[in-house]
Amino acid sequence: MPDTKAPDSSRRSDRSRRAIYAAALDLVSEQGYARTTVEGIASRAGVGKQTIYRWWPANSKAAVLMEAFLDLAEQANEAAGGTSGSEIPDTGDLAADLKLVLRATVDELDNPVFDRPTRALAAEGMVDPALGAEFTAKLLEPQLQHFVRRIEAAQAAGDIDPGVDPRTAVELLVGPLHHRWLHRTLPLTHAYADTLVDLALRGLSAKR
């Protein structure tokens, strides 16, 4: 007898949602945020634009891209074995812990799949304050807070000067990395990430 079981709508919806994610990231990488439209995303994903408006009713284009980007970051974290975008391990060796995470960050930023949409959204965020604020609040700030908590733990352990502002300490680590990535001044490498950690900790150490 023929199989009369109804199609699994949840699986179909998940396929459509992931097709929308992929289409949004591809289009923003290819033509930038400003030229990416809901209609274009729907066409590339093979869904009706009303599907997008139904699933993301408010500020649809930005909402789709942000959710797609969060999903991309989660996938990158899983591929890195949980060393990117998650809590920084505390093995008791601060330098090793920070180098592990900064190396994973280098790999992420060097990956074209992540690099192109990140640049497009970062560039648009500079001229669109609302998008820039959302990008910072949902993507950048949560990652920075992982570093802040690891620095605070190092201060409690006596490894970092207790008078140092943890957020400033984090910027010493990640600021130069993102500056080199954003402006393409020189290649991003694991060796560079290790050097940043060594130099930053030399200045932040409680045992100078």
BAFI-3210 file (N, C-alpha, C; in Angstrom, 3 decimals, decimal comma, padded with zeros to 6 digits):
// residues 208
n [1|2|3|4|5|6|7|8|9|10|11|12|13|14|15|16|17|18|19|20|21|22|23|24|25|26|27|28|29|30|31|32|33|34|35|36|37|38|39|40|41|42|43|44|45|46|47|48|49|50|51|52|53|54|55|56|57|58|59|60|61|62|63|64|65|66|67|68|69|70|71|72|73|74|75|76|77|78|79|80|81|82|83|84|85|86|87|88|89|90|91|92|93|94|95|96|97|98|99|100|101|102|103|104|105|106|107|108|109|110|111|112|113|114|115|116|117|118|119|120|121|122|123|124|125|126|127|128|129|130|131|132|133|134|135|136|137|138|139|140|141|142|143|144|145|146|147|148|149|150|151|152|153|154|155|156|157|158|159|160|161|162|163|164|165|166|167|168|169|170|171|172|173|174|175|176|177|178|179|180|181|182|183|184|185|186|187|188|189|190|191|192|193|194|195|196|197|198|199|200|201|202|203|204|205|206|207|208]
n.u [000,849|000,430|002,406|000,751|001,284|001,295|003,303|006,110|005,677|007,264|009,867|009,927|009,581|011,916|013,848|013,161|013,622|016,378|017,226|016,515|018,202|020,699|020,400|020,114|022,614|024,325|023,511|023,949|026,656|027,410|026,357|026,111|024,571|022,672|021,634|020,468|017,398|014,148|012,596|014,574|015,937|013,899|013,444|015,958|016,016|013,905|011,317|008,111|007,778|006,010|006,269|008,604|007,852|005,915|007,301|009,254|008,102|008,677|010,757|011,931|014,140|016,541|016,084|016,036|018,664|020,160|019,363|020,190|022,899|023,513|022,978|024,968|027,235|026,906|027,211|029,885|031,083|030,527|031,965|034,493|034,855|033,665|035,263|035,017|033,036|031,843|031,882|035,047|037,554|038,785|041,597|043,490|045,740|046,152|047,234|047,377|044,666|043,541|044,945|044,011|041,338|041,606|042,987|041,011|039,227|040,686|040,684|037,974|037,518|039,135|037,786|036,037|033,255|032,312|033,623|032,820|029,946|030,148|031,748|030,080|027,827|029,085|030,075|027,687|026,589|028,031|026,931|024,289|022,872|021,007|021,077|023,781|023,862|022,275|023,757|026,038|024,930|023,743|025,633|028,436|028,892|028,045|030,098|032,368|031,880|032,411|035,192|035,597|034,629|036,491|038,837|038,165|038,046|040,727|041,793|040,729|042,155|044,639|046,284|046,029|046,412|044,545|043,594|043,078|040,812|038,519|037,191|038,732|041,079|040,263|039,887|042,499|043,304|041,505|041,035|043,323|043,353|040,901|041,219|043,321|042,063|039,825|040,949|042,729|045,511|047,697|048,225|046,021|047,046|047,756|050,103|050,227|047,998|048,881|051,047|049,737|048,405|050,601|051,917|049,878|049,333|051,727|051,642|049,386|049,750|049,710|052,055|054,228]
n.v [-001,191|002,324|004,858|006,808|008,644|011,866|014,679|015,751|018,627|020,165|019,461|020,312|023,048|023,632|023,113|025,104|027,388|027,217|027,426|030,032|031,363|030,745|031,963|034,662|035,236|034,687|036,601|039,068|038,930|038,941|041,309|043,277|044,867|046,933|046,545|044,118|042,451|041,574|040,329|039,398|037,602|035,734|034,784|033,642|031,663|030,101|030,367|031,836|035,378|036,110|034,145|034,824|037,313|036,394|034,768|036,492|039,151|041,809|044,383|042,883|042,198|042,883|041,363|038,722|038,489|038,875|036,690|034,631|035,083|034,662|031,946|031,063|031,761|030,040|027,573|027,833|027,852|025,260|023,815|024,545|023,139|024,206|026,294|028,843|031,659|030,736|030,077|030,838|028,479|027,558|026,566|027,040|027,960|030,870|032,156|030,054|029,408|031,762|031,936|029,685|030,386|032,785|031,864|030,255|032,272|033,634|031,640|031,637|034,267|034,207|032,532|032,445|032,076|033,127|035,549|037,316|038,003|039,124|041,368|042,840|043,383|044,729|046,980|048,197|048,712|050,883|053,061|052,834|053,360|051,947|049,290|048,818|048,975|046,783|044,710|044,865|044,399|041,842|040,143|040,913|041,917|039,772|037,887|039,308|039,486|036,917|036,923|038,952|037,756|035,712|037,161|038,403|036,152|035,480|037,655|037,206|034,954|035,959|036,374|038,500|041,998|043,429|046,007|046,581|047,422|045,069|045,118|046,882|045,423|043,254|044,545|045,116|042,657|041,715|043,918|044,732|042,451|042,520|044,944|044,437|042,507|043,929|046,034|044,724|044,877|043,190|039,614|037,488|035,318|032,323|032,655|035,407|035,831|034,497|036,135|038,526|037,774|037,179|039,692|041,350|040,142|040,545|043,203|043,243|041,616|040,658|040,277|041,832]
n.w [000,000|-000,646|000,976|003,152|005,039|006,476|005,410|007,351|008,885|010,566|009,934|007,306|007,698|009,082|007,142|005,309|006,851|007,254|004,658|004,179|006,001|004,813|002,304|003,017|004,213|002,068|000,171|001,471|001,674|-000,996|-002,139|-000,225|002,676|002,265|-000,317|-000,146|-000,034|001,318|-000,602|-002,350|-000,684|-000,201|-002,809|-003,437|-001,495|-002,217|-001,220|-000,380|-000,024|001,924|003,797|005,116|006,191|007,904|009,738|010,670|011,622|012,434|011,350|009,165|007,356|008,768|011,055|010,078|009,080|011,429|012,990|011,308|011,397|014,087|014,181|012,433|013,919|016,075|014,805|014,017|016,502|017,386|015,486|016,204|018,444|020,684|021,506|020,647|021,041|023,355|026,926|028,280|028,876|032,139|033,070|034,865|033,749|032,527|030,233|028,349|028,149|027,074|024,662|023,345|022,811|021,353|019,125|017,992|017,352|015,390|013,393|012,806|011,859|009,632|007,996|005,025|004,903|007,255|007,367|005,199|005,501|008,051|007,664|005,966|007,589|009,690|008,372|007,505|009,966|010,819|009,581|010,068|012,917|014,514|013,566|014,032|016,840|017,503|016,393|018,004|020,577|020,387|019,222|019,433|022,105|023,920|023,399|024,196|026,904|027,811|027,831|029,713|032,081|032,360|032,799|035,198|036,848|036,785|038,111|040,645|041,243|041,578|039,414|037,672|037,838|040,377|040,208|037,605|035,044|033,967|031,451|029,928|029,874|028,301|025,864|025,198|024,369|022,304|020,697|018,984|017,358|015,965|014,703|012,902|011,360|010,329|008,812|007,234|007,442|007,955|007,706|009,621|012,117|014,035|015,450|015,746|017,390|019,690|020,373|021,010|023,363|025,046|025,202|026,237|028,728|029,974|030,637|032,237|034,388|037,833|039,040|038,380]
ca.u [000,000|001,224|002,590|-000,168|001,636|001,413|004,664|006,477|005,725|008,359|011,088|009,835|009,806|013,328|014,572|012,901|014,294|017,816|017,416|016,427|019,471|021,781|020,162|020,393|024,062|024,938|023,199|024,619|028,069|027,606|025,958|026,017|023,323|021,699|021,009|019,776|015,978|013,351|012,210|015,744|016,172|012,855|013,690|017,139|015,699|012,841|010,101|007,362|008,209|005,091|006,809|009,562|007,106|005,174|008,229|009,990|007,195|009,206|012,057|012,198|015,476|017,527|015,811|016,482|020,122|020,693|019,143|021,077|024,259|023,621|023,063|026,302|028,194|026,743|027,834|031,330|031,478|030,504|033,075|035,735|034,862|033,203|036,289|034,716|031,674|031,322|032,679|036,472|037,936|039,659|042,435|044,519|046,795|045,435|047,784|046,962|043,216|043,283|045,484|043,093|040,149|041,979|043,295|039,717|038,689|041,427|040,162|036,634|037,621|039,789|036,877|035,212|031,833|032,028|034,250|032,103|028,761|030,544|032,194|028,925|027,022|029,882|030,120|026,378|026,376|028,689|026,072|022,940|023,075|020,128|021,634|025,050|023,584|021,774|024,909|026,875|024,236|023,418|026,741|029,754|028,959|028,060|031,413|033,306|031,621|033,128|036,550|035,544|034,496|037,761|039,772|037,762|038,478|042,183|042,043|040,427|043,218|045,890|047,109|045,878|046,359|043,144|043,207|042,816|039,421|038,464|036,788|039,905|041,992|039,749|040,130|043,912|043,449|040,737|041,045|044,290|042,970|039,839|041,763|044,064|041,087|038,974|041,701|043,573|046,872|048,583|047,428|045,726|047,650|047,813|051,286|049,870|047,106|049,715|051,826|048,836|048,194|051,837|052,173|048,837|049,495|052,927|051,238|048,269|050,098|049,794|053,380|055,264]
ca.v [000,000|003,543|005,527|007,948|009,486|013,286|015,208|016,339|020,075|020,766|019,256|021,181|024,402|023,787|023,211|026,430|028,378|027,160|027,966|031,489|031,774|030,655|032,973|035,980|035,392|034,741|037,868|040,189|038,794|039,241|042,646|044,221|044,902|047,884|046,032|042,863|042,691|040,406|039,658|038,681|036,466|034,738|034,187|032,768|030,528|029,303|030,454|033,060|036,430|036,140|033,250|035,611|038,304|035,687|034,299|037,641|040,244|043,141|044,707|041,536|041,955|042,899|040,244|037,498|038,476|038,706|035,302|033,807|035,284|033,963|030,526|030,850|031,817|028,809|026,501|028,032|027,445|023,796|023,329|024,817|022,349|024,995|027,231|030,178|032,071|030,134|030,421|030,530|027,496|027,992|025,411|027,488|028,565|031,941|032,385|028,954|029,511|032,879|031,605|028,716|031,070|033,743|031,090|029,885|033,497|033,831|030,688|032,085|035,478|033,852|031,680|033,299|031,920|034,027|036,848|038,209|038,630|039,949|042,665|043,560|043,891|045,708|048,206|048,843|049,180|052,169|054,129|052,586|053,199|050,928|047,986|048,699|048,696|045,409|043,857|044,871|043,808|040,425|039,318|041,272|042,052|038,475|037,272|040,053|039,186|035,683|037,335|039,714|036,826|034,975|038,103|038,561|034,950|035,567|038,624|036,544|033,973|036,663|036,373|039,800|043,138|043,676|047,371|046,698|047,280|043,869|045,415|047,443|044,306|042,497|045,309|044,946|041,357|041,530|045,117|044,639|041,361|042,983|046,028|043,822|041,848|044,901|046,852|043,835|045,411|042,022|038,393|036,980|034,001|031,860|033,250|036,767|035,714|034,150|037,317|039,454|037,296|037,338|041,103|041,884|039,629|041,153|044,464|043,078|040,696|041,155|039,899|042,588]
ca.w [000,000|-000,661|002,254|003,204|006,185|006,128|005,513|008,633|008,659|011,329|009,159|006,146|008,172|009,419|005,868|004,754|007,689|006,986|003,306|004,333|006,619|003,821|001,274|003,591|004,381|000,732|-000,499|002,131|001,332|-002,418|-002,594|000,872|003,418|001,722|-001,535|000,156|000,235|001,703|-001,839|-002,836|000,215|-000,459|-004,120|-003,355|-000,617|-002,803|-000,415|-000,606|000,901|003,053|004,814|005,890|006,969|008,945|010,759|011,199|011,261|012,737|010,754|008,680|006,795|009,848|011,959|009,405|009,041|012,770|013,393|010,483|011,868|015,366|013,852|011,871|015,027|016,848|014,040|014,097|017,838|017,423|014,661|016,937|019,660|021,814|021,957|020,129|021,314|024,570|028,084|028,129|029,900|033,234|033,410|035,781|032,930|031,850|028,897|027,476|027,926|026,165|023,342|022,737|022,304|020,307|017,922|017,396|016,773|014,138|012,412|012,435|011,044|008,375|007,231|004,155|005,206|008,361|007,125|004,286|006,096|009,188|007,137|005,424|008,692|010,437|007,573|007,545|011,323|011,005|009,054|010,579|014,361|015,092|013,226|014,738|018,245|017,600|016,104|019,203|021,720|020,219|018,741|019,941|023,558|024,622|023,267|025,029|028,308|028,146|028,173|030,965|033,205|032,546|033,406|036,598|037,552|036,916|039,174|041,911|041,487|041,796|038,201|037,015|038,747|040,755|039,894|036,167|034,612|033,124|030,077|029,259|029,653|027,163|024,650|024,853|023,719|021,073|019,861|017,882|016,460|015,083|013,880|011,792|010,479|009,661|007,859|006,427|007,426|007,863|007,894|010,957|012,320|015,420|016,081|016,130|018,548|020,844|020,727|021,688|024,728|025,813|025,454|027,104|030,084|030,544|031,232|033,154|035,464|039,211|039,575|037,673]
c.u [000,886|001,305|001,742|000,150|001,848|002,864|004,887|006,658|006,878|009,676|011,096|010,118|011,269|014,166|014,398|013,631|015,788|018,131|017,370|017,700|020,577|021,628|020,509|021,893|024,772|024,728|023,910|026,125|028,342|027,360|025,796|024,638|022,269|020,953|020,309|018,341|015,294|012,954|013,365|016,056|015,167|013,096|014,861|016,834|014,620|011,587|009,359|007,783|007,265|005,528|007,766|008,834|006,312|006,098|009,009|009,185|007,768|010,587|012,659|013,621|016,530|017,335|016,276|018,008|020,724|020,531|020,027|022,505|024,483|023,739|024,431|027,349|028,117|027,388|029,361|031,848|031,528|031,663|034,415|035,796|034,458|034,199|036,062|033,273|031,059|032,221|034,131|036,868|038,845|040,445|043,462|045,699|046,127|045,926|047,317|045,471|042,896|043,794|044,573|041,913|040,507|042,372|042,001|039,061|039,369|040,885|038,792|036,701|038,284|038,904|035,975|033,723|031,418|032,491|033,359|030,838|029,094|030,961|031,012|028,085|027,780|029,921|028,786|026,092|027,022|027,822|024,617|023,055|022,225|020,666|022,950|024,850|023,106|022,904|025,793|026,209|024,053|024,612|028,063|029,826|028,915|029,414|032,434|033,113|032,237|034,554|036,571|035,478|035,778|038,816|039,445|038,178|039,991|042,571|041,806|041,512|044,574|046,800|047,093|045,773|044,904|042,674|042,879|041,327|039,328|038,100|037,948|040,912|041,570|040,041|041,598|044,140|042,770|040,765|042,034|043,933|041,921|040,306|042,495|043,113|040,311|039,714|042,640|045,014|047,902|047,729|047,181|046,285|047,558|048,998|050,986|048,962|047,914|050,524|050,970|048,624|049,440|052,092|051,145|049,039|050,755|052,576|050,162|048,620|050,147|051,181|054,505|056,333]
c.v [001,244|004,173|006,791|008,875|010,927|013,733|015,846|017,848|020,736|020,615|020,168|022,629|024,628|023,896|024,594|027,509|028,399|027,656|029,490|032,036|031,836|031,739|034,365|036,221|035,486|036,108|039,048|040,133|039,262|040,706|043,665|044,259|045,760|047,323|044,691|043,173|041,401|039,619|038,825|037,453|035,361|034,022|033,222|031,512|029,619|029,258|031,735|034,129|036,538|035,190|034,001|036,629|037,648|035,255|035,430|038,903|041,641|043,316|043,464|041,306|041,893|041,703|038,924|037,404|038,246|037,267|034,351|033,896|034,601|032,459|030,185|030,838|030,548|027,626|026,600|027,582|025,924|023,204|023,510|024,033|023,129|026,015|028,631|030,501|031,427|030,528|029,980|029,550|028,111|026,777|025,753|028,110|029,626|032,142|031,312|029,050|030,606|032,586|030,624|029,432|032,064|033,025|030,672|031,098|033,819|032,910|031,119|033,284|035,209|033,008|032,557|033,218|032,892|035,445|037,789|038,812|039,494|041,325|043,490|044,168|044,934|047,039|048,937|049,407|050,519|053,328|053,985|052,326|052,094|049,526|047,764|048,355|047,263|044,413|043,735|044,117|042,306|039,555|039,646|041,245|040,707|037,780|037,977|039,728|037,858|036,019|038,075|038,767|036,042|035,883|038,296|037,346|034,966|036,588|037,984|035,536|034,627|036,710|037,714|040,874|043,455|045,088|047,601|046,547|046,090|044,163|046,017|046,351|043,483|043,228|045,256|043,647|041,307|042,733|045,039|043,550|041,838|044,140|045,458|043,145|042,875|045,639|046,034|044,356|044,303|040,774|038,088|035,568|033,610|032,488|034,673|036,744|035,405|035,355|038,341|039,052|037,536|038,799|041,701|041,425|040,183|042,462|044,327|042,267|041,379|040,946|040,631|043,028]
c.w [000,000|000,721|002,272|004,373|005,740|006,254|006,873|008,432|009,406|010,584|007,938|006,550|008,501|008,155|005,264|005,541|007,398|005,580|003,336|004,962|005,561|002,763|001,788|003,715|003,033|000,085|000,151|001,874|-000,092|-002,763|-001,475|001,496|002,723|000,516|-001,321|000,554|000,685|000,464|-002,387|-001,996|-000,072|-001,778|-004,067|-002,541|-001,192|-001,949|-000,795|000,386|002,094|004,163|005,711|006,764|008,099|010,084|011,417|010,894|011,460|012,127|010,103|008,194|007,888|010,772|011,359|009,443|010,422|013,246|012,599|010,981|013,209|015,147|013,289|012,966|015,873|016,125|014,096|015,454|017,956|016,632|015,362|018,237|020,892|022,300|021,443|020,434|022,531|025,724|027,894|029,222|030,955|033,710|034,481|035,058|032,059|030,425|027,924|027,146|026,911|024,756|022,615|022,083|021,210|019,023|017,215|016,747|015,452|013,051|011,906|011,500|009,699|007,464|006,360|004,451|006,311|008,052|006,308|004,901|007,301|008,725|006,636|006,540|009,502|009,693|007,631|008,933|011,603|010,525|009,501|012,079|014,986|014,806|013,963|016,201|018,435|017,369|017,340|020,346|021,594|019,850|019,420|021,456|024,297|024,534|024,154|026,509|028,739|028,578|029,511|032,159|033,448|033,174|034,886|037,424|037,775|037,989|040,540|042,281|041,721|040,592|037,478|038,088|039,099|040,450|038,435|035,882|033,650|031,669|029,286|028,949|028,439|025,861|024,238|024,089|022,352|020,145|018,708|016,870|015,462|014,211|012,676|010,819|009,664|008,552|006,967|006,338|007,245|008,098|009,369|011,076|013,788|016,145|016,546|017,359|019,804|021,322|021,460|023,141|025,575|026,172|026,412|028,538|030,747|031,243|032,302|034,399|036,827|039,788|038,887|038,652]
res [m|p|d|t|k|a|p|d|s|s|r|r|s|d|r|s|r|r|a|i|y|a|a|a|l|d|l|v|s|e|q|g|y|a|r|t|t|v|e|g|i|a|s|r|a|g|v|g|k|q|t|i|y|r|w|w|p|a|n|s|k|a|a|v|l|m|e|a|f|l|d|l|a|e|q|a|n|e|a|a|g|g|t|s|g|s|e|i|p|d|t|g|d|l|a|a|d|l|k|l|v|l|r|a|t|v|d|e|l|d|n|p|v|f|d|r|p|t|r|a|l|a|a|e|g|m|v|d|p|a|l|g|a|e|f|t|a|k|l|l|e|p|q|l|q|h|f|v|r|r|i|e|a|a|q|a|a|g|d|i|d|p|g|v|d|p|r|t|a|v|e|l|l|v|g|p|l|h|h|r|w|l|h|r|t|l|p|l|t|h|a|y|a|d|t|l|v|d|l|a|l|r|g|l|s|a|k|r]
***
